[in-house]
Amino acid sequence: MAEIDLYVDPVCPFAWVTARWLLRTAGAEHAVTVKQMSLAVLNEGQSVDDAHAPMLTRSRRFGRLFAAAREHHGDTAFGALYAAVGARLHTAAARPDDVDVAAALYEAGLDPELVRALDDPAFDPAVTRAHEASQAVLGGRGGSPLLAVDGRGFSGPVFTEPPAADRAAAVLDAMLTLATEPAFAALQRPYQGPPSFTPGEKR
């Protein structure tokens, strides 16, 4: 059994694809924990084009929400809230700025009043600490998602769509084989565009 930590920014659609595949596929064979990182913190002090600025604003706001959930309900709250928020935030018809956060909190079994954390900068230091922890595991600077297998960190994996059901387990096995090879360092392709989803597949 491998200990797998997946670090995600909740607003990142690539991370949502990776998380759904990993959580569905790992099953009882591996221990998977989803943890927080922040694209907003990653890009602090950087020049950002107009197309990406709204996403970083969402990253900042939702980062606060998840930090508040962890503070009030413990580390396990992150995964439950990620599932509830992600199913609303990453659907084909989603309007990211209209997500019913209170409903997501209720579905996750968390205090709906935590919705106030979205605009409370008091949680920014907690977001920064979570992000710095993700970078420490990676051993460098990296975006969402990040993966650690038995404590060894990597950027990715990034998918443009979920692996097919008949290949999902084989892809996981291949990833774990590479991740546990001491000499393995990196494998990367050029950018292939934003995620796409089959009908009915939630991002």
C-alpha positions in Angstrom: 0.0 0.0 0.0 1.3 3.4 -1.0 0.7 6.6 1.0 -0.5 9.1 -1.6 -0.9 12.8 -0.9 -2.5 14.9 -3.6 -2.1 18.7 -3.2 -4.8 20.7 -5.1 -6.0 24.2 -5.4 -9.8 23.7 -5.2 -10.5 26.0 -8.2 -8.1 24.1 -10.5 -10.0 22.0 -13.1 -6.9 19.9 -13.9 -6.6 19.0 -10.2 -10.3 18.0 -10.1 -9.8 15.6 -13.0 -6.8 14.0 -11.3 -8.5 13.8 -7.9 -11.6 12.1 -9.2 -9.6 9.5 -11.1 -7.2 8.9 -8.2 -9.9 8.6 -5.5 -12.0 6.3 -7.7 -9.2 4.1 -8.7 -7.0 3.8 -5.6 -9.8 2.1 -3.7 -8.7 0.1 -0.6 -5.3 -0.6 -2.1 -3.7 2.7 -1.3 -4.2 5.5 1.3 -5.1 8.8 -0.6 -5.3 12.1 1.2 -6.3 15.3 -0.6 -4.5 18.4 0.7 -4.4 22.2 0.0 -2.1 24.2 -2.1 -2.8 27.7 -3.6 -2.4 29.1 -7.0 -3.0 32.6 -5.6 0.0 32.2 -3.3 2.1 30.6 -6.0 1.5 33.6 -8.2 2.0 36.4 -5.6 4.2 39.1 -7.0 3.9 37.7 -10.6 2.5 39.4 -13.6 -0.8 37.7 -14.5 -2.8 38.2 -17.7 -6.4 39.2 -17.7 -7.6 35.7 -18.7 -6.1 34.2 -15.5 -6.8 36.9 -13.0 -10.3 35.8 -12.2 -9.2 32.3 -11.4 -6.6 33.6 -9.0 -9.2 35.7 -7.3 -11.3 32.6 -6.9 -8.2 30.7 -5.6 -7.7 33.3 -2.9 -11.4 33.3 -1.8 -11.9 29.5 -1.9 -8.5 29.0 -0.3 -9.8 30.9 2.7 -12.9 28.8 2.9 -10.9 25.5 2.9 -8.5 26.9 5.5 -11.5 27.8 7.7 -13.0 24.4 7.3 -9.8 22.7 8.4 -9.4 25.1 11.3 -13.0 24.5 12.6 -13.5 20.8 11.6 -10.0 19.3 11.3 -7.9 18.0 8.4 -10.5 15.5 7.2 -12.9 18.4 6.4 -10.8 19.2 3.3 -11.7 16.1 1.3 -15.4 16.3 2.1 -15.6 20.0 1.2 -13.5 19.5 -1.9 -16.0 16.8 -3.2 -19.0 19.1 -2.5 -17.5 22.3 -3.9 -15.8 20.6 -6.8 -19.0 19.0 -8.0 -20.5 22.5 -8.2 -17.5 24.4 -9.4 -16.3 22.1 -12.1 -19.3 21.1 -14.1 -19.8 21.9 -17.8 -22.5 24.4 -17.0 -20.9 25.9 -13.9 -20.7 29.6 -13.4 -17.7 29.7 -11.0 -18.7 32.9 -9.3 -22.2 31.6 -8.5 -21.3 28.5 -6.6 -23.7 27.9 -3.7 -21.0 27.6 -1.1 -23.4 27.3 1.9 -25.1 24.3 0.2 -21.7 22.7 -0.4 -20.8 23.2 3.3 -24.1 21.7 4.4 -23.6 18.7 2.1 -20.1 18.2 3.5 -21.4 18.2 7.0 -19.7 21.5 7.9 -21.0 24.7 9.4 -22.7 26.7 6.6 -21.7 29.9 8.4 -18.1 29.3 7.2 -19.2 30.9 4.0 -18.1 34.1 5.6 -14.5 33.0 5.4 -14.5 33.6 1.6 -13.9 37.3 2.2 -12.0 37.1 5.5 -8.3 37.8 5.0 -7.7 36.5 8.5 -7.4 33.0 6.9 -4.8 34.0 4.4 -1.8 33.0 6.6 -3.3 29.5 7.0 -3.6 29.3 3.2 0.0 30.4 2.8 1.2 27.8 5.3 -0.7 25.0 3.5 0.8 26.1 0.2 4.3 26.3 1.6 3.9 22.7 3.0 3.0 21.5 -0.6 6.1 23.2 -2.0 8.3 21.7 0.7 7.1 18.2 -0.2 7.8 18.9 -3.9 11.2 20.4 -3.1 10.6 23.3 -5.5 8.0 25.5 -7.1 5.0 23.8 -8.7 1.4 24.3 -9.5 -1.8 22.3 -9.1 -1.9 19.4 -8.8 1.1 18.1 -6.9 1.5 14.4 -5.9 3.6 12.8 -3.2 4.0 9.0 -3.1 5.4 7.8 0.2 6.7 11.3 0.8 8.4 11.8 -2.5 6.9 14.8 -4.4 6.2 15.4 -8.1 4.4 17.9 -10.2 1.2 16.5 -11.7 -0.2 14.2 -12.9 -2.2 16.4 -15.3 -4.9 14.9 -17.4 -7.0 16.6 -20.1 -9.8 14.1 -19.4 -10.2 11.2 -16.9 -8.5 8.0 -18.0 -10.9 5.5 -19.5 -12.4 3.1 -17.0 -10.6 0.1 -18.5 -7.3 1.8 -18.3 -7.6 3.7 -15.0 -6.0 1.1 -12.8 -3.1 0.5 -15.3 -2.4 4.3 -15.4 -2.3 4.3 -11.6 0.1 1.3 -11.5 2.3 3.0 -14.0 2.4 6.2 -12.1 3.3 4.5 -8.8 6.0 2.5 -10.6 7.6 5.7 -11.8 7.1 7.5 -8.5 8.8 4.7 -6.5 11.8 4.5 -8.9 14.6 6.4 -7.1 16.2 7.6 -10.4 12.9 8.9 -11.9 12.9 12.7 -12.1 10.3 14.1 -14.6 8.1 13.3 -17.6 6.2 16.1 -19.3 4.4 16.9 -22.6 3.6 20.4 -24.0 0.4 22.0 -22.9 -2.6 20.1 -24.4 -5.4 22.6 -23.6 -8.0 22.7 -20.9 -9.7 19.6 -19.5 -12.6 18.1 -21.4 -15.2 15.7 -20.1 -17.5 13.1 -21.4 -21.3 13.8 -21.0 -22.3 13.5 -17.4 -18.8 13.5 -16.0 -18.4 16.0 -13.3 -15.1 17.9 -13.3 
